[in-house]
Amino acid sequence: MSHLTYENPLISRYASQEMSQIWSAQKKHSTWRRLWVALAESQHEMGLPVTAEQVESLRAAVDDIDFEFAAKEEKKRRHDVMAHVHTYGERCPDALSIIHLGATSCFVTDNSELIMIRESLEQTRKRLVAVIDQLAKFAAEYRDLPCLGFTHLQPAQPTTVGKRATLWCYDLILDLEEIEHRIEKLRFRGVKGTTGTQATFLQLFKGDHAKVDELDRRVTEKMGFKDRYAVTGQTYSRKVDAQVLSALSGIGQSAHKAGNDVRILQNRKELEEPFEKHQIGSSAMAYKRNPMRSERMCSLARFAISLTANAEDTAATQWMERTLDDSANRRLSLPQSFLAIDAVLILYRNIVDGMVVYPKVIEKHLNEELPFMATEEFLMAGVEAGGDRQDLHERIRVHSQNAGAEVKVHGGKNDLIERLQKDPAFAGCDLASALDARKYIGRAPEQVDAFVAEIVDPVRQRYQTDLGQTVEDLKV
């Protein structure tokens, strides 16, 4: 590594080696060669002047790439695909004449990218499933721990810590459905020719349309795809990229929302992300325990979200059968979207695995607000004791405002209960029993149970082999 040139932090600091390797030069150009082998092999099988020896020569050199030679060729030819054709031919001189026979550059560039997109989606799905599994465990553990709910970021009816976690988890379930859909619908570009008309292949097969279609089918199958896009220009539709990046953005949105919640709750000291023994929260304030992981997760998620518009712009501005202004752009946006979301999910799993909950602080905050939330119970208790509902309602309103002023103006504690107990209209009412937080959490615990059983468990069964992943250490 040179410290004199910029390096991509997604590679050096955040994403996994597995995702980085999918988008590596070795993977990309080995895949180009596998595509050339599949094309040559199919052409040989179908009677074109390609020998079995040439095919085997190409197959033997799939991973043996002289990148220095390729760089010199590209500088000379200003064409990356032709540079690698000649690099491959230098290694397999007996097969140089038939490499890329009838094909256009997008035969290797687009098809290889579709292969890498599929592998990246599968890797993303694995990480997503692992986070869903751990969040569901967390939700089940705290299914019935009452906590203050919030709407408009203002105290609202209580919920439970576990129920709140199901909200984070369900967002990821919806993202999983999108990722599964994108994997299912992803197709192969196939053997389509310069403008998608397959004219060169029709010429090779002397006008035999059935053989052209068969060649397309064979190469598609050899590269591990069941289906091809029905029609293409020179490229597959860039709408596919926009759809894929939108699905990745969805994961970013979900992670960012949860990360923000964790940051707010850590500010309230109700829960805390992992904090290591020697970790430093601030270079100046030694006491600080900053939510570094959640902040980083939000930061990377926001980057991934921003790339969706990029892909949409690219899809919208393609001209006719293709234009090359997508190329340099996609070299950045495709891998970096996957690398960023890979890093986001590594962080998310790390956060959930080490999340610390502080029940006493949660209870303290809940009790500070609970008297206000219990006013309907107080009202009904007063009515049952023989009081007039409208009179009691007005008394509670006045006492509540005075108690609120005590808290906000004087910095005192919520003394609504004491005020009501001194009011003769509530004499004989058991107001203290109304302050049991569990009376106000509704079906939250049961909702957690149902969510795990009906939504999460089928995911666990479907992807059982993905659940044994160890938690990946953060690089920094």
Residue pairs with C-beta under 8 A, 6 or more apart in sequence:
1 7
1 12
8 336
8 339
10 336
10 339
10 340
10 343
11 20
11 339
12 475
13 475
13 476
14 296
14 300
14 339
14 340
14 342
14 343
14 346
14 475
15 339
15 340
15 342
15 343
15 346
16 342
16 343
16 346
16 472
18 123
18 342
19 120
19 123
19 338
19 339
19 342
20 339
21 27
22 116
22 119
22 120
22 123
22 338
23 116
23 120
23 334
23 335
23 338
23 339
25 67
26 63
26 65
27 116
28 112
28 116
29 65
29 67
29 70
29 84
30 62
30 63
30 65
31 108
31 112
31 115
31 116
32 81
32 84
32 108
32 109
32 112
33 58
33 61
33 62
33 63
33 65
33 88
34 62
34 223
35 107
35 108
35 111
35 112
35 219
35 223
36 58
36 88
36 99
36 100
36 108
37 55
37 58
37 59
37 62
38 218
38 219
38 222
38 223
39 100
39 101
39 103
39 107
39 191
39 219
40 50
40 54
40 55
40 58
40 95
40 98
40 99
40 101
41 55
41 59
41 222
42 215
42 218
42 219
42 222
43 50
43 98
43 101
43 102
43 204
43 215
44 50
44 51
44 52
44 54
44 55
45 218
46 205
46 211
46 214
46 215
46 218
48 101
48 204
48 205
49 98
50 98
50 101
53 94
54 92
54 94
54 95
54 98
55 95
57 92
57 94
57 95
58 88
58 92
58 95
58 99
60 92
61 88
61 91
61 92
64 91
65 84
65 87
66 87
66 90
66 91
69 87
69 90
70 83
70 84
70 87
71 83
73 82
73 83
73 84
73 86
73 87
74 80
74 83
76 83
77 83
77 86
79 105
81 100
81 105
81 108
81 109
82 105
84 108
85 96
85 99
85 100
86 96
88 95
88 96
88 99
89 95
89 96
89 99
90 96
92 99
100 107
100 108
101 204
102 191
102 193
102 200
102 201
102 203
102 204
103 191
103 193
103 200
104 192
104 193
104 194
104 200
104 234
106 189
106 192
106 234
106 235
106 322
107 189
107 191
107 192
109 327
110 189
110 235
110 236
111 188
111 189
111 190
111 223
113 330
113 334
114 186
114 187
114 188
114 189
114 225
114 236
114 240
115 223
115 224
116 334
117 186
117 244
117 334
118 183
118 186
120 338
121 179
121 182
121 183
121 186
121 244
121 247
122 183
123 338
123 342
124 179
124 248
124 251
124 338
124 341
124 342
124 345
125 176
125 179
125 180
125 183
125 463
125 466
126 463
126 466
126 469
127 342
127 345
127 346
127 349
127 469
128 172
128 175
128 176
128 179
128 251
128 345
129 176
129 459
129 460
129 463
129 466
129 467
130 345
130 349
130 466
130 467
130 469
131 172
131 345
131 348
131 349
131 352
132 169
132 172
132 173
132 176
132 456
132 459
133 456
133 459
133 460
133 467
134 349
134 352
134 353
135 165
135 166
135 168
135 169
135 172
135 352
136 166
136 169
136 451
136 452
136 456
138 162
138 165
138 352
138 355
139 162
139 163
139 165
139 166
139 169
139 448
139 451
139 452
140 162
140 448
140 449
140 452
141 162
142 160
142 161
142 162
142 165
142 357
143 160
143 162
143 163
143 444
143 445
143 448
143 449
144 160
144 162
144 438
144 441
144 444
144 445
145 160
145 161
145 162
145 357
145 359
145 362
146 158
146 159
146 160
146 362
146 363
146 366
146 437
146 438
146 440
146 441
147 158
147 159
147 160
147 161
147 164
147 270
147 362
147 365
147 366
148 155
148 156
148 158
148 362
148 365
148 366
148 369
149 155
149 156
149 157
149 158
149 159
149 164
150 156
153 264
155 369
155 372
155 373
157 373
157 440
157 442
158 366
158 370
158 373
158 437
158 440
158 441
159 441
159 444
160 441
160 444
160 445
160 448
161 271
161 357
161 362
162 444
162 445
162 448
163 441
163 444
163 445
163 447
163 448
164 261
166 447
166 448
166 451
166 452
168 254
168 257
168 258
168 261
169 451
169 456
170 451
170 455
171 253
171 254
171 257
171 258
172 251
172 254
173 455
173 456
173 459
174 250
174 254
175 247
175 250
175 251
175 254
176 459
178 246
178 247
178 250
179 247
179 251
181 247
182 243
182 244
182 247
186 240
186 244
187 225
187 227
187 228
187 229
187 236
188 220
188 223
188 225
188 227
188 228
188 229
189 228
189 229
189 232
189 235
189 236
190 216
190 219
190 220
190 228
190 229
190 232
191 198
191 201
191 212
191 215
191 216
191 219
191 220
192 198
192 216
192 232
192 234
193 199
193 200
193 201
194 200
194 234
195 233
195 234
195 321
195 322
196 231
196 232
196 233
196 234
196 321
198 212
198 216
201 212
201 215
201 216
202 208
202 209
202 212
205 211
205 212
205 215
216 228
217 228
220 226
220 227
220 228
229 236
229 237
233 318
233 320
233 321
233 322
234 321
234 322
235 318
235 322
235 326
237 315
238 311
238 314
238 315
238 318
238 326
239 315
241 311
241 314
241 315
241 330
241 333
241 334
242 308
242 311
242 312
242 314
242 315
244 311
244 337
245 307
245 308
245 310
245 311
245 333
245 334
245 337
246 308
246 311
246 312
248 304
248 307
248 308
248 337
248 338
248 340
248 341
249 304
249 305
249 307
249 308
249 337
251 301
251 304
251 341
251 344
251 345
252 300
252 301
252 302
252 303
252 304
252 305
252 340
252 341
252 344
253 301
253 305
255 297
255 298
255 301
255 344
255 345
255 347
255 348
256 297
256 298
256 301
256 302
256 305
258 348
259 294
259 295
259 297
259 298
259 301
259 348
259 351
260 294
260 298
262 271
262 273
262 291
262 294
262 351
262 355
263 291
263 294
263 295
263 298
265 271
266 272
266 273
266 289
266 291
266 294
268 361
268 365
269 358
269 361
270 357
270 358
270 361
270 362
270 365
271 355
271 356
271 357
271 358
272 289
272 291
272 355
272 356
272 358
273 291
273 292
273 293
273 294
273 351
273 354
273 355
273 356
274 293
274 350
274 351
274 353
274 354
274 355
274 356
275 281
275 289
279 292
280 286
281 287
281 288
281 289
281 290
281 292
282 288
282 290
293 347
293 350
293 351
293 474
294 347
294 351
296 347
297 344
297 347
297 348
297 351
300 340
300 341
300 343
300 344
300 347
301 340
301 341
301 344
303 336
303 340
304 337
304 340
304 341
304 344
307 333
307 336
307 337
307 340
310 329
310 333
311 333
311 337
314 326
314 329
314 330
314 333
317 323
317 325
318 326
346 472
346 474
347 474
349 471
349 472
350 471
350 472
350 474
353 471
363 437
366 437
367 435
367 437
368 407
368 413
368 414
369 414
370 435
370 437
370 440
371 403
371 414
371 416
371 417
371 435
372 400
372 403
372 404
372 414
372 416
373 440
374 434
374 435
374 440
375 396
375 400
375 416
377 434
377 439
378 396
378 420
378 426
378 429
378 431
378 434
379 389
379 392
379 393
379 396
381 426
381 429
381 430
381 431
381 434
382 392
382 425
382 426
382 429
383 389
383 392
384 429
385 426
385 427
385 428
385 429
387 425
387 426
391 425
392 425
392 426
395 420
395 423
395 425
395 426
396 420
399 416
399 419
399 420
399 423
400 416
402 419
403 414
403 415
403 416
403 419
406 412
406 413
406 414
406 415
407 413
407 414
417 431
417 432
417 435
420 426
420 429
420 431
421 431
460 467
